[in-house]
Amino acid sequence: MLAFTLRRFLQAIGVMLAVGIIAFAMFRFAGDPVNQIVSIDTSAAERASIRQSLGLDDPVLVQFGRYFINALQFKFGVSYQFRLPVSSLLAERMPATLELAIVATIFAMVAGILMGVYSALRRDTILARLFQAISLIGISLPTFLIGILLIYLFAVTLGWLPSFGRGDVVKLGWWSTGLLTVSGWKAIIMPAITLGLFQMTLIMRLVRAEMLEVLRTDYIRFARARGLTTRAIHFGHALKNTLVPVITVAGLQFGSVIAFSIITETVFQWPGMGLLFVQAVQNVDIPIMAAYLLMVSLIFVTINLVVDILYTVVDPRLRSTVGRAA
Amino acid sequence: MTQPVLSVRNLEVEFVTRRATLRAINGVSFEIAKGEVLGVVGESGAGKSVTGLAVIGLIDPPGRISGGEIELSGTRIDHLPPEEIRRVRGKRIGMIFQDPLTSLNPLYRIGDQIIETIRTHTDLSESAARRRAIDLLAEVGIPAPEKRIDGYPHEFSGGMRQRVVIALAICAEPELIIADEPTTALDVSVQAQIIALIKRLGRDHGTAVMLVTHDMGVIAETCDRVAVMYSGRIAEIGPVQEVVRNPLHPYAKGLMGAIPTLAGEDKRLVQIPGAMPRLSAIPPGCPFNPRCAFAFDRCCIERPEPIRQGTQSVACHLFEPAKETAA
């Protein structure tokens, strides 16, 4: 168990190193950053002094080493457009993105599991077929279109929900949360549904397929032969076995939820990291792009690690190789 | 005569498919008395397992019991509402399946699975159920049960898992145990132990046992009576010595002739030509007629009904009292 965790941990570090090299390479290949900072009439001497102050004339390896050591301390340099440290820009935007991602994932998990279980157990009902149809829409419609449709319906036509922004936020230390105000909750509903819909349909289809598979197994038949209640069989025995693959997918999807929040944040003008990233791309603000890349990979790698460890919590067969010999 | 624990009369089970309605069980009748072990033998697809599942009410759609009666100690249990038959399952009828490796839920400790079953059927408290679970594990021969009760299924060998399955089947002191090929998936050396265990439990608790198997050695060793099934019907039923030593039905004869013995090495084993008909193509009359060496005209027209011959009962026109011929 410890060896397993340690091995996974080392692999995660390897992945992060590789991503770090790619992020650093962006500085070398995406044009001259000095040109982005200065205006046309800046003199060559001034350009050289900016170049030197940014450390851009040092050897590549030195620059990489410096970048790497700074990155370890969450220092990602200074944004070209805002003239502010990237880390504080990201930290300021992160709560918005994380809150959106968490609410979207919880929505996707709860709705997806409920709908999946229902459509597996009551396969031939009209509601189950409706869920299947909805899941098809959720999988095939692109995110931005769903967002725009929601805005049109609930913000423009009905006027129930705001079409953009986070609503009122409350500061809790450095974390700003929109989940403590009514307007914050109103503002998060549509972006969260837009962001989570694809995950929800994915989870729903997965739960349905897994559940049908599990219900056919011998241990479910034996549980029925033991006279256990239908409730205990479906929600105790079958659902727990269904959740093993669901945890993986939901966990890995949490990474993509954060990564793909770029689109949702753009549609809803949600002041998160994704929106920051889109603005950075438009302005070739490489420090932000590189830092965002590192952040998202770190989240992905961490989630992978957590999912691997969670597996062993749910499934005792993976827990120890020592107990097997007993 | 005392009331039998299980009494099945003219049981019919159908599977409704898009093309046709297939009759998997067609007029099966038998009884099992208290403490008696009835063996059910036959080829794959003869309807042995389906009979067991029908008794415990686990025939899943598109299958259904389409006729006949099943009585457990005098009360009818076929066509009970789902919630009531659930209360019968596990409490009054215990079932053991073929593959112990897949019968237990891999994510739950075996103790939790036993305690859950006990508490479903009795009012015992959590701790009392746990003590009972430990006693049960000891009874089925699991060493150090107070330790092993917290183990997961994957920590047990196949034979030990089948013992756990048996403990689960008997945890509410059922009147009847249905064992569906309980030893098929096990090593030969373990098979004998499991069979001895089932036999001992039946004797100690006065439980009736329906033992479905295709292993004639197990039948001869364990059972009091044996039913030979063929194509959804009982071809012959009777005390095990009689049926094994002096089978009447031509199919039973073939089956017994196919048992290898160490003594008769010079003799070739008997083979029954052909294969059992598919459910969709059962011939009219006696279903065995295409493979039977003694078949005559009537076998292809009229379905034979069970006829008593001493302690045995055989469904074959050869034993018709009016035109009795030498068997």
Interface residues (C-beta under 8 A of the other chain):
Chain A: T217 D218 Y219 R221 F222 A223 R224 A225 R226 G227 L228 T229 T230 A232 G236 H237 K240 N241 V314 D315 P316 R317 G323 R324 A326
Chain B: I56 L58 P82 R86 R87 V88 R89 G90 K91 G94 M95 F97 D99 T102 S103 L104 N105 P106 L107 Y108 R109 E116 T117 T120 H121 G151 Y152 H154 E155 V165 L168 A169 A172
